[in-house]
């Protein structure tokens, strides 16, 4: 129910946007149903990275999310997370990311993409 959510979790949408969001969710559910376990882990990592980027770079993460962490549970999950942050991944960087897990906002803010070291 709407009152069970924090205000920051709510979003008001017009009828067209609401319908578009439902269509997008339906398409996503169909696509997810066709993925194998490794691909699901990678997709989860990508989704976690989108959330991490939003939390880390949109606002004041240290004050809003002081204990927010992302635990990378597999190589595929970490690869998806890295791709979500930087658009591509190098195996060495994925392993480095796994070694850093769990990641918090400060760590994500300090990560480097591409060929640079993490």
N, C-alpha and C positions, 0 to 999 in steps of 0.2 A: 504494500500500500504506500502511496506517496508520503505519508507522514512518518513512515519507518525509515526514510532516507534523510541524510544530512542535506541541507540546502545546496551545498556545492555539487552534490550528485544529481540534482534535478536539472532538466533542460526543457524549456517551453518551445514547442515547435508548431508551426502553422500546419494546416491539414495536408498540404502538398509535401512539405518536408517530412512529416510524420509517415506518410504513405511511402515516400522514397526510402526512408530509413527501414521500414518493414520489408520492402522489396530487396534492399541490400542485405538485410539479415537472412532472408530466405535464400538468396543466392549463395551467401557464405555458408549456411548450413548444408546446402547441397554439395558444395565443393568440399567441405570438411568430411562429409560422409564418404568421399572417395579416396581420402588420404590414408597411407599406411602409418604405422606408429612412429617411425622416424620422421616422416614429413609432418605429422601432428606436433611432435616435439619442436621441430624447427619453426613451425607456425606459431606455437606458443611462445617461443623465444622472441620471435619478431614482434608479436603483440605485447609482450612484456617490455621490449625496448621502446615501443611507441609510448607506452605509459611512462616508462622511466624518463624518456626525453621530455615529455610533457611536464612531469613533476619536477625534473631537474632544471629545465631551461625556461619554463613558463611560470614565473612567480618567485616565491622565496622558499625554496625547498627545506632549508635548514629549520625554518620556523614552522612551516606547515606540515612537514613530514620528517621530523627529526629521527625517527627510527625505521623509516621505510627502507627495506632491503629486497634485493632480487637474488634468489638462490638459483643458480644454474644447475640443473639436475642431470644433464647429459651433454655429450658433445654436440648433438643436433640442436638441443635447446640453446646452448652457448653460441653456436653458429648463427642461428636465427636471431639471437639477441644482438650479436655483432653486426650482422647485415642490417638489422633494424636501426642501429645507431649510425652506420657508415655507408650502407648501400652495397657493400661487398665484404668478403672475408678472406683472410689468409690463414691457413691452418695454424701456423705458429701463434697468431694473435688469438685465435679461438682457444688454444690450450692455455695461453697466458691469462685469458679472461676467466677460464675455469679455475685456474689457480688463485685468482683474486676473489672468487665467489665466497660468500655472498657480497654483492655490491650494494653500496648505499649511494645517495645523491652526490655526496662529495667526491666519491671515487669516480662516478660516471662523469661528473663535470671535468675531472682531470684526465680522462682517457683521451687517447689520440687514435685517429683512424688511419687507414691506408698503410703505407709502408713504415710509418713511424712506430716506435716502441710504445707499448701500453705502460 
